Amino acid sequence: MSRQVGIVVCLIILGLATGVVLADNIPHEHPDEVEEGDDGNPEMLQTWFADRLGGMYSDCASGLPQWDTEVCEPVEDDADSLVERYQSVEETTTPMGARRGEEFQTVRELQLELASAVVSFNSTFTEYEAAQETGDGDEMREQVVELRELAGGINETAENLNETFLALDNATAADLDTAADQVLATAENITVLTQDLEAEAFEETNLTVVADDNASFADPASVSGTLRSADGQPVTDVEITVTAEGVFDDTVTTDEDGRFEAFYRPVRAELGETEITVRYEPESADPYVQSTETVGTNVTQTATNVTITEAPTEAAFEDEITVEGVVTAAGDRPGNVSVSVLLNETEIATGETDENGSFDVTGVVSANVPSGVQSITVEASESDTALAVERESQTIEISETELFLFASADVRDDGGIQVSGELATDDALSVPAANQSVTVSIGAETWTATTDDDGEFTVDIDEPGDDSEIVVEYADPNTNLGDVAVVFQNPEEPGFIVRSVDSLVSTIAGLVDWIPVVDSSDIRNGLVIFTIWLLFVVYIVRGVPSLPVDVNSVSNAFVAVLLRGRRFFSSSVDASLPEGSNASDVTVPESVGLTEAESSAVTHEAHSPVDTVDETSLLSAARSGVDDTPARAVQLAYAAVRRNYTVEEPKTHWEAYHELQPTLPDTQRDALRSVTETFELATFTSQNIERGLAQEAISNAEKCISDIDNRQ
């Protein structure tokens, strides 16, 4: 006993010392300019970096209104390194959601982008002035067009930079409110200058427009007008654009008198008064200023017809459904008509017709469509718009999808329990069953939870009662998902070892404030290492069963070590019992080690030491013992299967199956599920395992291993 106490004391010292060493090795970068003594204060480092970056950004912003970009060189040369160092310190001082390092980097990128655009604008303006001196009107107009585009980009960048400046000013030590005003002033100056240059280089235009009082798809409205210069001369052979309702877009050309005419056929416009926009946008060589006018017309409705040309006749949960067809109106096939696909009157996809009136829309079958014969409907257009709503339907058979339900329960510190689990399709894809209602029952009490996007759920039960069984069930007749349920034991409170370890860790953690030399984070690092070592020591002290199988291999020892660990250190119970099993018979499993007779058989078969046996030897031992100990044979067969698969340990049998099954072909997945179910019966219940059932498990194990060998 004294030897064991000595081991524990040594490990406490070792764990604490290791934590201190690890903490001491964490680097803290800091600038040489920081005052002596400040390098050990991360908060002061963070403030210094923010202030330094704020100064760089402010200097750059102050020069931009005068087009002085040389003051922005430190932003390009030095800011990137400072931002990285700021982020490094911020990781130790600021919670994830409140960190601003990425925003400092965004400001750097935006400010360099703005400075570059100002340089380009200045260069283009210089070219404009040169053309102005030589009287080259075409060159002047060409440069103004380019200046207009640059001014638009500068305005957008300045607005983004202004918002980010203000956010950093409010959240950090950086003083950036003046810089925020200065970048907007830069953009405003450039906008005003561009407008003045446009007035110098281009001639004003006068656009007049009229339209018919009414417009429909069957009877389009005429939209006509003239475009003239400021002195009344017609502007000929230029393009006029007519737009409306966001989807109608037509372009016409002025004639020798500056006249034009277009026809507006409303498609998605709401009934009643609609605004039509007519715009003249000059080309770079045109000596005219852009001009825009609007005119109104009254939209009336036209009847519509929709035809489904292709649609599936059967589908299941998460299947894609593609529906094809065509929409017609007034003897034509309109484009840009909105199309909706509804399954059992629930919308699953939307789209629109192409220029030929055809549609090809794909949606996914959701869980909330009942299985059986349902309707699949296409709805064209929208209510109270230029094209009347029309529908066409066909029938489709929705099949039921089997589910896999995994659940576990753990005792909380306050004596209550937490039941958690996952609901997913029982196939290779293992698609989560999201937003589904799962019930948890203990005796006459029932609780309900809804699965999240990953199909996972959690139920906290404050007073679990004395009933030994927990029932977790999914059953909803209004979906296309099959019913599934699992039953398992109500977990007991943590054992003495768990309570002792928790108490010891809490006690040592409470000593943190009494140790002035060592930082609290160092102590906690040490506690983590110490706790891991302590669990290992307790395991050794309690005694390890004789295991000829290689206990250093996770695949061979997962039952021997993992389940023994669960027996002593955990109060949780995992369950996913096959239909018909009785959870009330669940017992704590023993280690799946080999008996002396089995070990002898394995050694003889493998012609090698027992601690290096492979799956072939394990299967041989299973076959040899199937007549006398069929349950034991099942366990050995399952151990052979687990040795063949790469599974991130530790994993229970159902966790391993759930991780592996998406990657397996159907035959191998079915074999693995069957041997896993039989292993559960043999290990976790008191049910007698018949020789035939054991032989079937061995056969399935051989199939899994054979399939693996074939793939390799």
N, C-alpha and C positions, 0 to 999 in steps of 0.2 A: 504493500500500500504506500509506504514512504517513497518507493521508487517511482510510483505513478504520480504522487504529489510533486516530486522533484521534476519530473518531465513537464508537468503542467506549468510550474513556476518558470522553468527555463523558456518554455514556449511563450509565456506572457512577455518576458523580457525581450526575447527574439522578435516577436511581432511588433512591440512598441519601437524597438530600435530600428527595425527595418522601415517602419513608417516614417520615422524621423529622417533616415538616410534618403528615402525616396523624395520627401518634401524638400530636403536641402539641395537635391540635384535639379530642382525645377528652375530653369533660367529666368531671370528678370532683366530684360534689356532696358536701359535707360540712357538718355543723352548725356554727353559730357557737361552740357551747360547747366544741368540741374544742380541746385545748391547742395553742398555737402550735407549728408544726412537724409536727403530726400529720396535716395535711390531705394530705400527699403519701404517706401510708402507708395503702393500702387495707385491709390487715389490721387496723390499729388502728381505722379507721373502722367496719369490720364488727363488731368487738368492742364498740365504743361503742353502735352501733345495737341490737345484741342485748341488751346490758345495760340500755339505756333501755327497750326493749320489755318485757323481763323484769320490770322494776320496775313498769311500768304494769299488767301482767297480775297480778302478785302483789298489788298494792294492791287491785285489784278483787276478787280471790279472797278476800282477808282480810276484806272487808266483807260478803260474801254470807251467811255463817252467821248474822249478826245482821240480815240483810235490809237492809243499808245499801248501796244501789246508786249513791249519789252519787259514791262513790270510783271508779266505773266510767266516769265521764264522759270522762276523758282517753283511754280506750280507744276511745270512739266518735268523739271530736273530733280526736285527734292520731295515733293508732296507724296509721291507714291510710297517711298520708304517710310515716311512719317505715318502714313495711314496704316501700313502693315504693323508698325510698332504700337500704334494706338490700339489696333485690334487685338494684339497680343496681350497688352495690359488689361484691356476691357474684358477679356475672357475670365480674368480673376476677380473683377470688381463688379460686374454688371450682369444681371439675369439675362438669359437669351433674348426674351422679347423686348428688352429695353436697350439693346446694343445699337450703336449708331455708326460703327465702323464702315459698313457698306454705304451709308449715306455720305460719309466723307469722301469715299472713293467715287461715288456718283457725282458729287459736286466737282471733283477734279476733272472727270471726263467731260461733264457739261461745260465747264469753264474753258477747257482747252478747245472744245468744239465751237464755243461762242467766239473765242479769240481768233480761231482759224477763219471763221466766217467773216469777222470784221476785217481781217487782213484781205480776204478775197473781195469784199465790198469796196475797200479802199483802192485796191488795184483796178477794179472795174470802173470805179468813178474816175480814176486818173485817165483811163482810156476814153471815157465819155468826154472829159474836158479837152482831150487832144482832138477828138472829132469835132467838137464844138468850135474850136479855134480854126479848123480848116473848112468849116461849113458843110461837113459831110452829114446830111440829115439822115440817110439810111443807117450809117454807122452809129449815130447818136441814138436812134430808136432801138437798134439791136442791143446796145449797151444798157439802155433803160429797161428793156425786157429782162435782161440778165440781172440787173440790180433789183428789179421787182421780185424775182424768184429768191435772190439772196435775202432780201428784206423779210420775206415770208418765213424763211427758215430761221433767221435771227430772232424774230418775234416769238416763234414757238420754243426755241431753246431758252430764251430769256425768261419766259413764263415758267418753264420747268425749273430753271435754276433759281428763280425767285422763291418758288414754293419750298425747294429743298433747303435754301439758305435760312428761311424763316423757321423750318422744322428743327434744324440744327441749333439755331440761335435759342430756341425755347428749351431744348433738351440737353445742351452741353454748355461747356464754359466758353465756347467760341462766340465772339461778338460779330454777328453777320447781318444785323438788321439794316445797317447803312449799305452794305454790299448788295443786299436784296433790292434796295431802291435804285442803286446805280446801274444794275443790269437792265432794269426796266427803262431807265432813262436812256441808256444806249440804244435799245430797240426803238424807243419813241423818236429819238433824233434821226435814226436811219429811215424810219417810216415817213416822217415829214419831208426829209430830203428827197426821197424817192418820188413822192407825190409832186413835189415842185419840179423835178426833172421830167416827169411825165407831161406836165402842163407845157413845158418848154419844147419837148420833142414831138408831141402829138397834137392833132387837131381834134376839137370836140365834135361829137356826133349827136344827131337827134333821131331817136327811134320811136315811131308811132305804130300802135298795134290795135286791131279790132278782132272780135271773135263772134261766132254764132251764139244765139241765146241758149241753145240746148245742145247736148252732146251725148251719144250713146255708142256702144260697140257696133250696133246695127246701122246707126246713122251718125257718122263722125261729124264733129264741128270744124268749120273752116276757121283757121287762124291766119290773118294776113296783115300786111303793113308795109311801111317804107323806112329806109335808112338814108339820112341825108347828113351832109357836113354842116358845120356851123354857119356857113354862108349860103345854105340851101341847095347845094349841088348834090345830085344823087351819088351814093356810094355803091358802085357796081361790082358785080362778080365777087362778093364776099359771102362767107357762110353765116347763116343765122340758125341758132339752136333753139328748139321748142321743147320744153320739158314740163311734166306734170306728174303728180301722185307718186313720185319716186321711182317709177318704172317706165313711164312713157318718155321717149327721147327720140326726136326727129331732127334732121338737119336739112335745110334748104339753102339755095343760093339766090342772091338778089339779081334782078335783071338789069337792063340798061337804064331803067328809070329808078333803080333802087328798090323795086317792089319785090315782095316774096309772099308765098302762101304755103301753109302746111295744114294737115288734117289730123285732128286729135280724136283717137279712138280710146275711150276710157276702158280700163280693165279692172283695176283694183281700187279706183276712186270711190269714196263714199257718195251715196246719193245726195243730190242737192248741189249747192254752189261749190265750185272747185276753182282753184287758182292755177292759171297757166303762166309759166315764165318764159319770156322770149329774150335771148341774149345775143349780142354781137361781141365776139372775143377776137380782136385783131391779131393777125399773124405778125411776126417780127418785122416784116417789110412793109406792113400797112401803116400809113402816116396818121392813124386815127386812134382816138381814145375808146376804150371799152364802153358799151352802153347796154343797159338792161331795163326792161319794162315788164309789167304783169297785167293780165286781163282775166276776167272771170267768165264762167259758163255754168249752166245747170246740167248736172249729170242725171240721166234716166237709165232704167234697167233693161237688160236684154236676157232672154231665156238661155239656159245652158244645158248641155247634155254631156254625161260622162260614161265611158265604156271601159270595163276591165277586160284586158286582153290576155293577161297572164297572172295567176296567183296560186299559191300552194293549197293543197287539200288537207294536209296534216302537219302538225308541228308540236313541239313540247317546250318546256321552260328553257329560256335563254337561246332558243333557236332564232335565227334570222328569217324574217318574212319579207320577200320582195314582191311588190305588186306593180304591174305595168298596165298602161292604158292610154286613153286619149280623151281630150276635152274639145267639144265643138260648140260654136255659137254663131247664129246668123249665117250658116253655111260656110263658116271659116273655122280655123283651128288656132285660137288665140294663145300667145305665149305669156309667160309671167303670171299665170293663174295659180293661186295657192291651192295645194292639194293636201288633204289629211287622210291618213290610214288609221282606221279604228278597229280594234279587236274587242268584241263583246262590248261595243260602245265606249271603249277606253282608247284614247289616242295613243298610238305607239310610234308614229313617224309623221313628218311633214316634209313637203317639198313644193315644187312648182313646175309648170309645164315649160318645155323648151320652145323655141321659135316655131316649131311645127305642131304645137299643142299636145305633144306626147309627154308622159311622165314615167318615171322609174324610181320608186320610193322603197326604201328598206327600213324595217323596224325590227325590234326584238320582243319576243314573247315574255311578258313579265309573269311573276308568280301569281299575281292577283287576278288571273283569268281562270275561271273554273275549268276543270277537265270536262271532256265531252264535246258534243257538237256545238260550235259557236259560230257567230257571224263575223266575217271580215268585210269592212265597208270602206269605200273611197268616197270622200266628200270633197267636191270641187267648189272653189270660190268661198266667199265669206258673206254673211248676212248684211243686208243694207248696202251693198256695193253695186258697181256697174253691171256685173254678171251675177245672175241669180244662183243661189246655192242649189246644187244637184248631187244626188247620192246614188250609188249602186253597190249591192251587196252580194256575197257568195258565202257558202258554208265552209267551215274548216274543222277538222277533228283535232282537239287538243288532248294529248295523252298525259297520263299522270307520271311524275318523276319521283323515283325513290330517293329518300334522304338518309344521310348519315348523321347521327346525333352523338356528340361526345360531351360528357358532363363530369364535373368533379365538385367536391365540397371541401372547404377548409374552415377550421375553427378560428374565429377572430379573437383578439386579445380580451375583448369584453365578454366572452362566453357565447356570443351569437355565432352564426355560421355564414359563410358566403358561398353560394352556389354559382358556378360559372361554366361556360361551355361554348360549343360551336355547332351550328347547323349548316350543312352543306349537302350538295348532291352526291349520291353514292356512285360516282363514276370516275373515270380517269381525269376529268377536268376539275372535279371537286369545286364547283361554283358555289360561293357563299349564298345562303338564302337570307337576303337582307330584308329588314323591316317586317319580320314575321313574329307573331306572338307565341311565346313559349311559356308553359305553366309549370310551376314547381309545387309539389304537394308533399306534405308531411302529415300523416293522419288525415284529419278533416280540414286542416288549414291549407289554403292555396294562395300562391303568389304568382304574379305575371310579369314577364319581361319582354322587351322587343329587341330583336337582333339588330346590330349595327350594320354598316356597309360591308364588314368582313364576316358577317354571319355570327358574330360573337355576342354573348349576353352575360349579364351578371345580376344576381338577386341577393340582397342582404336580408338575412332573417335574424331578428333580434332575439326571439324566443322560439327556438326550434322544437321544443317539446321533447317528450320521451320516446316517441315512436322510432323504431329502429330503421325504418326504410324511408328513403327519399325517392319520389317518382318525378322525373322530368319528362314532359310530353309535348309533342307538337301535333295538333290536329285542327285543320281548318278546311271545311267543305267548300269554302268560297275561293280556293286556290287550286292550282294544278300540281301541288306538292303532296306526296304521300304522307300518311300518318306514321309517326315513329315515337318510341318511348324507351327510356332506360330506367332501371331501378337499381339502387345501390344503398349501402349502409349509411346511416346518419353518423358522421365522424364524432369521435370522442374528443374531450379536451386534451391539450398537449400533455405529453408525459413528463415525468420528473426531469429527464435530461434536457428537454427543450426549455422548460421553465427555468432550470438552473442556468443554462447557457444565456438565455435572455436576461436573466437577473444579473449575471456576471458582467455581460457587455454593458448593460445600463449603468451598473455601479462604477465600472472603470471609466465610462464616458463622463460620469458625473464628477470625476476627479480632474477633468480638463481645466476647470477654472482655478484649481489649486496648484497647477504646475506653471509657474510664470515664465520659465525659460523656453518651454516647447509650445509651438503654435497648436491650437486646437485641431486644425486640419491634420497635423502630423500625428497626433494621438489617434484620430479616427482612421487614418491610413493603417496605423499599426494594429488597431482593433480588427480591421477587416482581415488582415493576414493572420492575426492571433486566432480569430474565430474559426477560420478554415483549418488551421493546425489542431485546434481543440477538438473539432468534430472528428478529425482523423484519429486522434488519440483515444477519444471515447469509443470509437469503433473498434480499435485494437483492444482496449481494456475489456469491452464486452465480449470479445472473442470472435474470431472468424471461423466459420465452419471449414472443415477439410474439403478443399476443392482441387481435385486433380486437374480440372480444366484451368487454363491460363487465366488467373484472376487479374492479371495486368492488362488483358485484352478486354475492352469494353464490350465487344460483341459476345464473348463467351461468358462474361461475368455480370451481364446487365441484370439478370435475375438475382444472382448470388449477392451482389453488392448493392445494387439500386433498391431492390425490394427489401433487403435487410436494413438499408439506410432509412427507407420509408417507414419500416416497422418501428425503429427507435426514434427517428428525428422528425417525423411528420405525422400530422393528424388528418391529412387529406386522404380522400378515397376517390380514385378515378374509375369511371365506369362507362361502358358502352356494351351492354350485355345483349347477346343474341336473343331473338324473340323466343319466349318460352322459358328462359332461365329464371331461377329463383334467387333474387339478391339476398334474401334472408339467410341463405346458406353460405354466404361469403365468409371465408376464413382467411386469416393472415397466412400467406404462403411461406413455405420454407425455401431455402436456397436450392437452386437446381444444380447441385453438385453431383458427382458420380459416386455410386457406391463402390465398395471394393471389387465386387463382381463385375460391375460395369467398367470400372477402371481397368481391370485385367483384360476385359474384352477389347476395350479401346486400344490398350497398349499392344495387345497381340495383333490387332487389325492394322495399326498404324506402323508397327515395327519401329516405334520411336517413343521417347519419354511421354508420359501422359500430359504433362503441362504444355506440350506443343501440338496437341491433336488438332486435326482439321475437321471439316464438316462431314467428310466421308466416314471418318472414325466415329463421329457422334451418331450418324445414321445407322452404322453397324451396331453400335451399342443399343440403339432404340429397337432395331429389329430383333436383337437377341433377347431383349427383355419384354417384348410385346405380350408374350403369353402369361408371364408371371406378374408383371407390373405395368399394365397398359397406360396408366396415367403418367408413370415415370417415362415411358417410351414417348409419349406425346411431348413432354417437356424437353427431352433430348432432341427430338426431331425439330422442335421450334428453335432450340439453341443453335442447331446446325444451320437453319435458315437465316437467323440473325447474323451469324458469322459471315455470311456471303454478301450481306448488304452493307452499304455505307450509310450509316444513320448517325446524325449528330446526337451524342449521348449527353445526359441520360434521357431515355425515352421509355414510357410504358409501352406495352404491346400495341395498344390502339393508337397511341401517338406515333409510333413507328409506322404502323400501317397507313395512317392518314398522311404522313410525310412521303411515303414511298409510292402509294398507289397512283398518283398522277403521272408517274414516269413509266409505268409498267404496261405491257400489252394486256389485252383482256384475259387471256388464259392464265397468265402468270398472276395477275391481280386477283382473279377468282380463287386461285390456289392459295395465295397468301392470306386472303380473308378467311378461307375455310380452316387453314391450320392455326390461324390466330384465334378464331372462335373456339376451336377444340382445346388449344392451349389454355384459354381462359377458364373453360369448364374444368380442366384437369388441375389447374393451379389455384383458382380463386373460389371454387364451390365444393360442396361435399358430394356432388353427383358422382356416381360410379361411372367410370369410363370402360365401356365394353371393348373387347378385343377388336371387333370390326371397326369401331370408330377410331381406335388408335392406329390400326393399319391404314385407314383412309388418310389420317393426318400424316403418317410417314410417307404415303404415296404422294400427297400434295407437297410435302417438303422436298421430296426427290424431284418433283416437277419444277419447283422454284429453282432449285440448285441446277438442274439440267438446263433450264432455260437461260440461266445466267452463264453457264459454261458455253452454251451455243452462241450467245451474243458476244462473248469474249473471243 
